[in-house]
Amino acid sequence: MPLNGAKTFYDVLGVPKDASQGDLRKAWLALARKHHPDKTGGHKGSEDSQTQA
């Protein structure tokens, strides 16, 4: 089961299917920063929302 009910990784990243490699990278890094334990202060909810399958 994809994350958050999304159907594709494009949905997870919030980019269109014709996104460039650079846009995909930016979206991935932004999502990684948003949910990184060092940035969230170890907030378990943020961590769990991304790891549920």
C-alpha distance matrix in Angstrom:
0.0 3.8 6.6 8.7 7.2 8.5 8.5 10.2 11.6 14.6 13.1 12.0 15.6 17.2 19.3 20.4 19.5 23.1 23.1 25.3 24.5 26.3 24.3 21.0 22.7 24.0 20.7 19.0 22.0 22.2 18.6 19.5 22.8 21.4 19.2 21.6 23.1 26.6 26.2 24.6 27.2 24.7 23.1 20.5 18.6 18.0 16.8 14.5 12.8 11.7 10.8 8.6 5.4
3.8 0.0 3.8 6.5 5.8 5.6 6.2 7.3 8.1 11.1 9.6 8.3 11.8 13.5 15.6 16.9 16.3 19.9 19.6 21.9 21.1 22.8 20.6 17.4 19.1 20.3 16.9 15.4 18.6 18.6 15.2 16.4 19.7 18.3 16.6 19.1 21.1 24.4 23.6 22.4 25.3 23.2 21.6 19.5 17.5 16.2 15.3 13.7 11.5 9.7 9.9 8.7 6.6
6.6 3.8 0.0 3.8 5.5 5.8 8.3 9.0 8.7 11.3 9.3 6.8 10.3 12.1 14.9 16.9 17.1 20.5 19.6 21.8 21.0 22.1 19.7 16.7 18.1 18.6 15.2 13.7 16.5 16.0 12.4 13.7 16.7 15.0 13.2 16.1 18.0 21.2 20.3 18.8 21.8 19.9 18.1 16.2 14.0 12.6 12.1 10.6 8.0 6.5 7.7 7.0 6.6
8.7 6.5 3.8 0.0 3.8 5.4 8.9 10.5 10.7 12.3 9.4 7.5 11.0 11.8 15.0 17.1 17.9 21.3 20.5 23.1 22.8 23.5 20.7 18.2 19.8 19.7 16.0 15.4 17.9 16.6 13.1 15.1 17.5 15.1 13.7 17.1 18.8 22.0 20.5 18.7 21.8 20.2 17.8 16.2 13.3 12.2 12.8 11.1 7.7 7.8 9.8 8.5 9.0
7.2 5.8 5.5 3.8 0.0 3.8 6.4 9.2 10.8 12.2 9.2 8.7 12.5 12.7 15.5 16.7 17.1 20.8 20.6 23.5 23.6 24.7 21.9 19.3 21.4 21.7 18.0 17.5 20.5 19.5 16.1 18.3 20.9 18.6 17.4 20.7 22.5 25.7 24.3 22.5 25.6 23.9 21.5 19.7 16.8 15.9 16.3 14.3 11.2 11.2 12.5 10.6 9.7
8.5 5.6 5.8 5.4 3.8 0.0 3.8 5.8 7.4 8.5 5.5 5.9 9.5 9.7 12.0 13.1 13.3 17.0 16.9 19.8 20.0 21.3 18.5 15.9 18.4 18.8 15.1 14.9 18.2 17.4 14.4 16.8 19.6 17.7 17.0 20.2 22.6 25.5 23.9 22.7 26.0 24.7 22.6 21.2 18.5 16.9 17.2 16.0 12.7 11.7 13.5 12.5 11.4
8.5 6.2 8.3 8.9 6.4 3.8 0.0 3.8 7.1 8.2 6.4 7.9 11.0 11.3 12.6 12.7 11.9 15.7 16.3 19.2 19.5 21.4 18.9 16.2 19.0 20.0 16.6 16.3 19.9 19.6 16.9 19.0 22.1 20.7 20.0 22.9 25.4 28.3 26.9 26.0 29.3 27.7 25.9 24.4 21.9 20.2 20.2 18.9 15.9 14.5 15.7 14.6 12.7
10.2 7.3 9.0 10.5 9.2 5.8 3.8 0.0 3.8 5.2 5.3 6.6 8.8 9.8 10.3 10.5 9.2 12.9 13.2 15.8 15.9 18.0 15.7 12.8 15.6 17.0 13.9 13.5 17.2 17.5 15.1 17.0 20.3 19.4 19.0 21.5 24.4 27.0 25.7 25.3 28.6 27.2 25.9 24.6 22.5 20.3 20.0 19.3 16.6 14.4 15.7 15.5 13.7
11.6 8.1 8.7 10.7 10.8 7.4 7.1 3.8 0.0 3.8 5.3 4.8 6.1 8.3 8.8 10.1 9.3 12.4 11.7 13.8 13.2 15.1 13.0 9.8 12.1 13.7 10.7 9.8 13.6 14.1 11.9 13.6 16.9 16.5 16.2 18.4 21.5 23.9 22.7 22.6 25.9 24.7 23.7 22.7 21.0 18.3 17.9 17.9 15.4 12.6 14.2 14.9 13.7
14.6 11.1 11.3 12.3 12.2 8.5 8.2 5.2 3.8 0.0 3.8 5.4 5.1 5.8 5.3 6.3 6.1 9.3 8.6 11.3 11.7 13.3 10.7 8.2 11.4 12.4 9.4 10.0 13.7 13.7 12.2 14.6 17.4 16.9 17.4 19.8 23.2 25.2 23.5 23.6 27.2 26.4 25.3 24.8 22.7 19.9 20.1 20.3 17.4 15.0 17.2 17.9 17.0
13.1 9.6 9.3 9.4 9.2 5.5 6.4 5.3 5.3 3.8 0.0 3.8 5.4 4.9 6.5 7.8 8.6 12.1 11.5 14.6 15.2 16.3 13.3 11.2 14.1 14.3 10.8 11.5 15.0 14.2 12.1 15.0 17.6 16.3 16.6 19.6 22.6 24.9 23.0 22.6 26.2 25.4 23.7 23.1 20.6 18.1 18.7 18.6 15.3 13.6 16.1 16.2 15.6
12.0 8.3 6.8 7.5 8.7 5.9 7.9 6.6 4.8 5.4 3.8 0.0 3.8 5.5 8.1 10.5 11.4 14.5 13.1 15.6 15.4 16.1 13.3 10.8 12.8 13.0 9.4 9.2 12.4 11.7 9.0 11.6 14.4 13.1 13.0 15.9 18.9 21.3 19.6 19.1 22.7 21.7 20.2 19.6 17.4 14.7 15.1 15.1 12.1 10.0 12.7 13.3 13.2
15.6 11.8 10.3 11.0 12.5 9.5 11.0 8.8 6.1 5.1 5.4 3.8 0.0 3.8 5.6 8.9 10.3 12.7 10.5 12.6 12.4 12.6 9.7 7.5 9.5 9.3 5.7 6.3 9.6 8.9 7.2 10.1 12.6 11.8 12.7 15.2 18.6 20.5 18.5 18.7 22.4 21.9 20.8 20.8 18.9 15.7 16.2 17.1 14.3 12.0 14.8 16.2 16.4
17.2 13.5 12.1 11.8 12.7 9.7 11.3 9.8 8.3 5.8 4.9 5.5 3.8 0.0 3.8 6.9 9.5 11.8 10.0 12.8 13.7 13.7 10.2 9.2 11.8 10.8 7.4 9.4 12.2 10.7 9.6 13.1 14.9 13.6 15.0 17.9 21.2 22.9 20.5 20.5 24.3 24.2 22.6 22.8 20.4 17.4 18.6 19.3 16.0 14.5 17.6 18.4 18.7
19.3 15.6 14.9 15.0 15.5 12.0 12.6 10.3 8.8 5.3 6.5 8.1 5.6 3.8 0.0 3.8 6.6 8.2 6.3 9.4 10.8 11.2 7.6 7.1 10.5 10.0 7.4 9.9 12.8 12.0 11.8 14.8 16.7 16.1 17.7 20.2 23.7 25.1 22.8 23.3 27.0 27.0 25.8 26.1 23.9 20.8 21.7 22.5 19.4 17.5 20.3 21.4 21.2
20.4 16.9 16.9 17.1 16.7 13.1 12.7 10.5 10.1 6.3 7.8 10.5 8.9 6.9 3.8 0.0 3.8 5.4 5.4 9.1 11.5 12.6 9.4 9.3 13.0 13.0 10.9 13.2 16.2 15.7 15.5 18.5 20.4 19.9 21.4 23.9 27.4 28.9 26.6 27.1 30.8 30.7 29.4 29.4 27.2 24.2 25.0 25.6 22.4 20.4 23.0 23.7 23.1
19.5 16.3 17.1 17.9 17.1 13.3 11.9 9.2 9.3 6.1 8.6 11.4 10.3 9.5 6.6 3.8 0.0 3.8 5.5 8.8 10.8 13.0 10.7 9.7 13.4 14.5 12.7 14.1 17.5 17.7 17.2 19.7 22.1 21.9 22.9 25.2 28.7 30.4 28.5 29.0 32.6 32.2 31.1 30.8 28.7 25.8 26.1 26.4 23.5 21.2 23.3 23.8 22.6
23.1 19.9 20.5 21.3 20.8 17.0 15.7 12.9 12.4 9.3 12.1 14.5 12.7 11.8 8.2 5.4 3.8 0.0 3.8 6.5 9.3 11.5 9.7 9.8 13.3 14.4 13.5 15.3 18.2 18.6 18.8 21.2 23.3 23.5 24.9 26.9 30.6 31.9 29.9 30.8 34.4 34.3 33.4 33.4 31.4 28.3 28.7 29.4 26.5 24.1 26.2 27.1 26.0
23.1 19.6 19.6 20.5 20.6 16.9 16.3 13.2 11.7 8.6 11.5 13.1 10.5 10.0 6.3 5.4 5.5 3.8 0.0 3.8 6.6 8.0 5.9 6.4 9.9 10.6 10.1 12.1 14.7 15.2 15.8 18.1 20.0 20.4 22.1 23.8 27.6 28.6 26.6 27.8 31.4 31.4 30.7 31.0 29.3 26.0 26.4 27.5 24.7 22.2 24.6 25.9 25.3
25.3 21.9 21.8 23.1 23.5 19.8 19.2 15.8 13.8 11.3 14.6 15.6 12.6 12.8 9.4 9.1 8.8 6.5 3.8 0.0 3.8 5.3 5.1 6.3 8.6 9.9 10.7 12.3 14.3 15.5 16.7 18.3 20.1 21.2 22.9 24.1 27.9 28.6 26.9 28.5 31.9 32.0 31.8 32.2 30.9 27.4 27.5 29.0 26.6 23.8 26.0 27.7 27.1
24.5 21.1 21.0 22.8 23.6 20.0 19.5 15.9 13.2 11.7 15.2 15.4 12.4 13.7 10.8 11.5 10.8 9.3 6.6 3.8 0.0 3.8 5.5 5.1 6.2 8.7 10.0 10.5 12.3 14.3 15.4 16.4 18.3 20.0 21.4 22.0 25.8 26.4 25.1 26.9 30.1 30.1 30.2 30.6 29.7 26.1 25.8 27.5 25.5 22.4 24.2 26.4 25.8
26.3 22.8 22.1 23.5 24.7 21.3 21.4 18.0 15.1 13.3 16.3 16.1 12.6 13.7 11.2 12.6 13.0 11.5 8.0 5.3 3.8 0.0 3.8 5.4 5.1 6.2 8.7 9.9 10.6 12.3 14.3 15.2 16.5 18.3 20.2 20.7 24.5 24.7 23.1 25.3 28.4 28.8 29.0 29.9 29.0 25.3 25.3 27.4 25.5 22.5 24.8 27.1 27.1
24.3 20.6 19.7 20.7 21.9 18.5 18.9 15.7 13.0 10.7 13.3 13.3 9.7 10.2 7.6 9.4 10.7 9.7 5.9 5.1 5.5 3.8 0.0 3.8 5.4 5.1 6.2 8.5 9.9 10.6 12.3 14.1 15.4 16.5 18.6 19.8 23.6 24.0 22.1 23.8 27.2 27.6 27.3 28.2 26.9 23.3 23.7 25.5 23.2 20.6 23.2 25.2 25.3
21.0 17.4 16.7 18.2 19.3 15.9 16.2 12.8 9.8 8.2 11.2 10.8 7.5 9.2 7.1 9.3 9.7 9.8 6.4 6.3 5.1 5.4 3.8 0.0 3.8 5.5 5.2 6.1 8.6 9.9 10.6 12.1 14.2 15.4 16.8 17.9 21.7 22.6 21.1 22.5 25.9 25.8 25.6 26.0 24.8 21.3 21.3 22.9 20.7 17.8 20.0 22.1 22.0
22.7 19.1 18.1 19.8 21.4 18.4 19.0 15.6 12.1 11.4 14.1 12.8 9.5 11.8 10.5 13.0 13.4 13.3 9.9 8.6 6.2 5.1 5.4 3.8 0.0 3.8 5.5 5.1 6.1 8.5 9.9 10.4 12.2 14.1 15.6 16.0 19.8 20.2 19.0 20.9 24.0 24.1 24.4 25.0 24.4 20.7 20.4 22.6 20.9 17.8 19.9 22.5 22.8
24.0 20.3 18.6 19.7 21.7 18.8 20.0 17.0 13.7 12.4 14.3 13.0 9.3 10.8 10.0 13.0 14.5 14.4 10.6 9.9 8.7 6.2 5.1 5.5 3.8 0.0 3.8 5.5 5.2 6.1 8.6 9.8 10.6 12.2 14.5 15.2 19.0 19.1 17.2 19.2 22.4 23.0 23.1 24.3 23.4 19.7 20.0 22.4 20.5 17.9 20.6 23.1 23.8
20.7 16.9 15.2 16.0 18.0 15.1 16.6 13.9 10.7 9.4 10.8 9.4 5.7 7.4 7.4 10.9 12.7 13.5 10.1 10.7 10.0 8.7 6.2 5.2 5.5 3.8 0.0 3.8 5.5 5.1 6.2 8.6 9.9 10.5 12.5 14.1 17.9 18.7 16.6 17.9 21.4 21.7 21.2 22.1 20.8 17.1 17.7 19.7 17.4 14.9 17.8 20.1 20.8
19.0 15.4 13.7 15.4 17.5 14.9 16.3 13.5 9.8 10.0 11.5 9.2 6.3 9.4 9.9 13.2 14.1 15.3 12.1 12.3 10.5 9.9 8.5 6.1 5.1 5.5 3.8 0.0 3.8 5.5 5.2 6.1 8.6 9.9 10.9 11.9 15.7 16.8 15.3 16.7 20.0 19.7 19.7 20.2 19.4 15.7 15.5 17.6 15.8 12.8 15.2 17.9 18.5
22.0 18.6 16.5 17.9 20.5 18.2 19.9 17.2 13.6 13.7 15.0 12.4 9.6 12.2 12.8 16.2 17.5 18.2 14.7 14.3 12.3 10.6 9.9 8.6 6.1 5.2 5.5 3.8 0.0 3.8 5.4 5.0 6.1 8.5 10.0 10.2 14.0 14.3 12.8 14.9 17.9 18.2 18.7 19.7 19.4 15.6 15.5 18.3 17.0 14.2 16.6 19.7 20.8
22.2 18.6 16.0 16.6 19.5 17.4 19.6 17.5 14.1 13.7 14.2 11.7 8.9 10.7 12.0 15.7 17.7 18.6 15.2 15.5 14.3 12.3 10.6 9.9 8.5 6.1 5.1 5.5 3.8 0.0 3.8 5.4 5.2 6.1 8.8 9.9 13.6 13.9 11.6 13.2 16.6 17.4 17.2 18.6 17.8 14.0 14.8 17.5 15.8 13.7 16.7 19.4 21.0
18.6 15.2 12.4 13.1 16.1 14.4 16.9 15.1 11.9 12.2 12.1 9.0 7.2 9.6 11.8 15.5 17.2 18.8 15.8 16.7 15.4 14.3 12.3 10.6 9.9 8.6 6.2 5.2 5.4 3.8 0.0 3.8 5.5 5.0 6.4 8.5 12.1 13.4 11.4 12.1 15.6 15.6 15.1 15.9 14.8 11.1 11.7 14.0 12.1 9.9 13.1 15.7 17.3
19.5 16.4 13.7 15.1 18.3 16.8 19.0 17.0 13.6 14.6 15.0 11.6 10.1 13.1 14.8 18.5 19.7 21.2 18.1 18.3 16.4 15.2 14.1 12.1 10.4 9.8 8.6 6.1 5.0 5.4 3.8 0.0 3.8 5.5 5.4 5.8 9.6 10.8 9.7 11.0 14.0 13.7 14.1 14.9 14.7 11.0 10.6 13.5 12.6 10.0 12.4 15.6 17.3
22.8 19.7 16.7 17.5 20.9 19.6 22.1 20.3 16.9 17.4 17.6 14.4 12.6 14.9 16.7 20.4 22.1 23.3 20.0 20.1 18.3 16.5 15.4 14.2 12.2 10.6 9.9 8.6 6.1 5.2 5.5 3.8 0.0 3.8 5.5 5.2 8.7 8.8 6.8 8.9 11.9 12.6 13.2 14.9 14.9 11.3 11.6 15.0 14.3 12.4 15.0 18.2 20.4
21.4 18.3 15.0 15.1 18.6 17.7 20.7 19.4 16.5 16.9 16.3 13.1 11.8 13.6 16.1 19.9 21.9 23.5 20.4 21.2 20.0 18.3 16.5 15.4 14.1 12.2 10.5 9.9 8.5 6.1 5.0 5.5 3.8 0.0 3.8 5.9 8.8 9.7 6.9 7.4 11.1 11.8 11.2 13.0 12.2 8.6 10.0 13.0 11.8 10.7 13.9 16.5 19.0
19.2 16.6 13.2 13.7 17.4 17.0 20.0 19.0 16.2 17.4 16.6 13.0 12.7 15.0 17.7 21.4 22.9 24.9 22.1 22.9 21.4 20.2 18.6 16.8 15.6 14.5 12.5 10.9 10.0 8.8 6.4 5.4 5.5 3.8 0.0 3.8 6.3 8.6 7.1 6.5 9.8 9.3 8.9 9.9 9.6 5.9 6.4 9.6 9.0 7.8 10.5 13.4 16.2
21.6 19.1 16.1 17.1 20.7 20.2 22.9 21.5 18.4 19.8 19.6 15.9 15.2 17.9 20.2 23.9 25.2 26.9 23.8 24.1 22.0 20.7 19.8 17.9 16.0 15.2 14.1 11.9 10.2 9.9 8.5 5.8 5.2 5.9 3.8 0.0 3.8 5.5 5.4 6.2 8.6 8.1 9.3 10.6 11.6 8.4 7.7 11.4 11.9 10.4 12.1 15.5 18.2
23.1 21.1 18.0 18.8 22.5 22.6 25.4 24.4 21.5 23.2 22.6 18.9 18.6 21.2 23.7 27.4 28.7 30.6 27.6 27.9 25.8 24.5 23.6 21.7 19.8 19.0 17.9 15.7 14.0 13.6 12.1 9.6 8.7 8.8 6.3 3.8 0.0 3.8 5.4 5.1 5.8 4.6 6.8 8.3 10.4 8.2 7.2 10.9 12.4 11.7 12.7 15.9 19.0
26.6 24.4 21.2 22.0 25.7 25.5 28.3 27.0 23.9 25.2 24.9 21.3 20.5 22.9 25.1 28.9 30.4 31.9 28.6 28.6 26.4 24.7 24.0 22.6 20.2 19.1 18.7 16.8 14.3 13.9 13.4 10.8 8.8 9.7 8.6 5.5 3.8 0.0 3.8 5.7 5.4 6.3 9.1 11.5 13.5 11.3 10.9 14.6 15.9 15.1 16.4 19.7 22.7
26.2 23.6 20.3 20.5 24.3 23.9 26.9 25.7 22.7 23.5 23.0 19.6 18.5 20.5 22.8 26.6 28.5 29.9 26.6 26.9 25.1 23.1 22.1 21.1 19.0 17.2 16.6 15.3 12.8 11.6 11.4 9.7 6.8 6.9 7.1 5.4 5.4 3.8 0.0 3.8 5.6 7.6 8.9 11.8 12.9 10.2 11.0 14.7 15.1 14.6 16.7 19.7 22.7
24.6 22.4 18.8 18.7 22.5 22.7 26.0 25.3 22.6 23.6 22.6 19.1 18.7 20.5 23.3 27.1 29.0 30.8 27.8 28.5 26.9 25.3 23.8 22.5 20.9 19.2 17.9 16.7 14.9 13.2 12.1 11.0 8.9 7.4 6.5 6.2 5.1 5.7 3.8 0.0 3.8 5.4 5.3 8.6 9.4 7.3 8.7 12.0 12.6 12.9 15.0 17.6 20.9
27.2 25.3 21.8 21.8 25.6 26.0 29.3 28.6 25.9 27.2 26.2 22.7 22.4 24.3 27.0 30.8 32.6 34.4 31.4 31.9 30.1 28.4 27.2 25.9 24.0 22.4 21.4 20.0 17.9 16.6 15.6 14.0 11.9 11.1 9.8 8.6 5.8 5.4 5.6 3.8 0.0 3.8 5.4 8.9 10.9 9.8 10.5 13.7 15.0 15.6 17.0 19.6 23.0
24.7 23.2 19.9 20.2 23.9 24.7 27.7 27.2 24.7 26.4 25.4 21.7 21.9 24.2 27.0 30.7 32.2 34.3 31.4 32.0 30.1 28.8 27.6 25.8 24.1 23.0 21.7 19.7 18.2 17.4 15.6 13.7 12.6 11.8 9.3 8.1 4.6 6.3 7.6 5.4 3.8 0.0 3.8 6.0 8.9 8.3 7.9 10.8 13.0 13.5 14.2 16.7 20.2
23.1 21.6 18.1 17.8 21.5 22.6 25.9 25.9 23.7 25.3 23.7 20.2 20.8 22.6 25.8 29.4 31.1 33.4 30.7 31.8 30.2 29.0 27.3 25.6 24.4 23.1 21.2 19.7 18.7 17.2 15.1 14.1 13.2 11.2 8.9 9.3 6.8 9.1 8.9 5.3 5.4 3.8 0.0 3.8 5.6 5.7 6.7 9.0 10.6 12.0 13.2 15.1 18.8
20.5 19.5 16.2 16.2 19.7 21.2 24.4 24.6 22.7 24.8 23.1 19.6 20.8 22.8 26.1 29.4 30.8 33.4 31.0 32.2 30.6 29.9 28.2 26.0 25.0 24.3 22.1 20.2 19.7 18.6 15.9 14.9 14.9 13.0 9.9 10.6 8.3 11.5 11.8 8.6 8.9 6.0 3.8 0.0 3.8 5.5 5.1 6.0 8.6 10.3 10.6 12.1 15.8
18.6 17.5 14.0 13.3 16.8 18.5 21.9 22.5 21.0 22.7 20.6 17.4 18.9 20.4 23.9 27.2 28.7 31.4 29.3 30.9 29.7 29.0 26.9 24.8 24.4 23.4 20.8 19.4 19.4 17.8 14.8 14.7 14.9 12.2 9.6 11.6 10.4 13.5 12.9 9.4 10.9 8.9 5.6 3.8 0.0 3.8 5.4 5.1 6.1 8.8 10.1 10.8 14.6
18.0 16.2 12.6 12.2 15.9 16.9 20.2 20.3 18.3 19.9 18.1 14.7 15.7 17.4 20.8 24.2 25.8 28.3 26.0 27.4 26.1 25.3 23.3 21.3 20.7 19.7 17.1 15.7 15.6 14.0 11.1 11.0 11.3 8.6 5.9 8.4 8.2 11.3 10.2 7.3 9.8 8.3 5.7 5.5 3.8 0.0 3.8 5.6 5.4 6.9 9.1 10.8 14.3
16.8 15.3 12.1 12.8 16.3 17.2 20.2 20.0 17.9 20.1 18.7 15.1 16.2 18.6 21.7 25.0 26.1 28.7 26.4 27.5 25.8 25.3 23.7 21.3 20.4 20.0 17.7 15.5 15.5 14.8 11.7 10.6 11.6 10.0 6.4 7.7 7.2 10.9 11.0 8.7 10.5 7.9 6.7 5.1 5.4 3.8 0.0 3.8 5.6 5.7 6.6 9.1 12.5
14.5 13.7 10.6 11.1 14.3 16.0 18.9 19.3 17.9 20.3 18.6 15.1 17.1 19.3 22.5 25.6 26.4 29.4 27.5 29.0 27.5 27.4 25.5 22.9 22.6 22.4 19.7 17.6 18.3 17.5 14.0 13.5 15.0 13.0 9.6 11.4 10.9 14.6 14.7 12.0 13.7 10.8 9.0 6.0 5.1 5.6 3.8 0.0 3.8 5.3 5.2 6.2 9.9
12.8 11.5 8.0 7.7 11.2 12.7 15.9 16.6 15.4 17.4 15.3 12.1 14.3 16.0 19.4 22.4 23.5 26.5 24.7 26.6 25.5 25.5 23.2 20.7 20.9 20.5 17.4 15.8 17.0 15.8 12.1 12.6 14.3 11.8 9.0 11.9 12.4 15.9 15.1 12.6 15.0 13.0 10.6 8.6 6.1 5.4 5.6 3.8 0.0 3.8 5.8 6.1 9.4
11.7 9.7 6.5 7.8 11.2 11.7 14.5 14.4 12.6 15.0 13.6 10.0 12.0 14.5 17.5 20.4 21.2 24.1 22.2 23.8 22.4 22.5 20.6 17.8 17.8 17.9 14.9 12.8 14.2 13.7 9.9 10.0 12.4 10.7 7.8 10.4 11.7 15.1 14.6 12.9 15.6 13.5 12.0 10.3 8.8 6.9 5.7 5.3 3.8 0.0 3.8 5.9 8.4
10.8 9.9 7.7 9.8 12.5 13.5 15.7 15.7 14.2 17.2 16.1 12.7 14.8 17.6 20.3 23.0 23.3 26.2 24.6 26.0 24.2 24.8 23.2 20.0 19.9 20.6 17.8 15.2 16.6 16.7 13.1 12.4 15.0 13.9 10.5 12.1 12.7 16.4 16.7 15.0 17.0 14.2 13.2 10.6 10.1 9.1 6.6 5.2 5.8 3.8 0.0 3.8 6.3
8.6 8.7 7.0 8.5 10.6 12.5 14.6 15.5 14.9 17.9 16.2 13.3 16.2 18.4 21.4 23.7 23.8 27.1 25.9 27.7 26.4 27.1 25.2 22.1 22.5 23.1 20.1 17.9 19.7 19.4 15.7 15.6 18.2 16.5 13.4 15.5 15.9 19.7 19.7 17.6 19.6 16.7 15.1 12.1 10.8 10.8 9.1 6.2 6.1 5.9 3.8 0.0 3.8
5.4 6.6 6.6 9.0 9.7 11.4 12.7 13.7 13.7 17.0 15.6 13.2 16.4 18.7 21.2 23.1 22.6 26.0 25.3 27.1 25.8 27.1 25.3 22.0 22.8 23.8 20.8 18.5 20.8 21.0 17.3 17.3 20.4 19.0 16.2 18.2 19.0 22.7 22.7 20.9 23.0 20.2 18.8 15.8 14.6 14.3 12.5 9.9 9.4 8.4 6.3 3.8 0.0
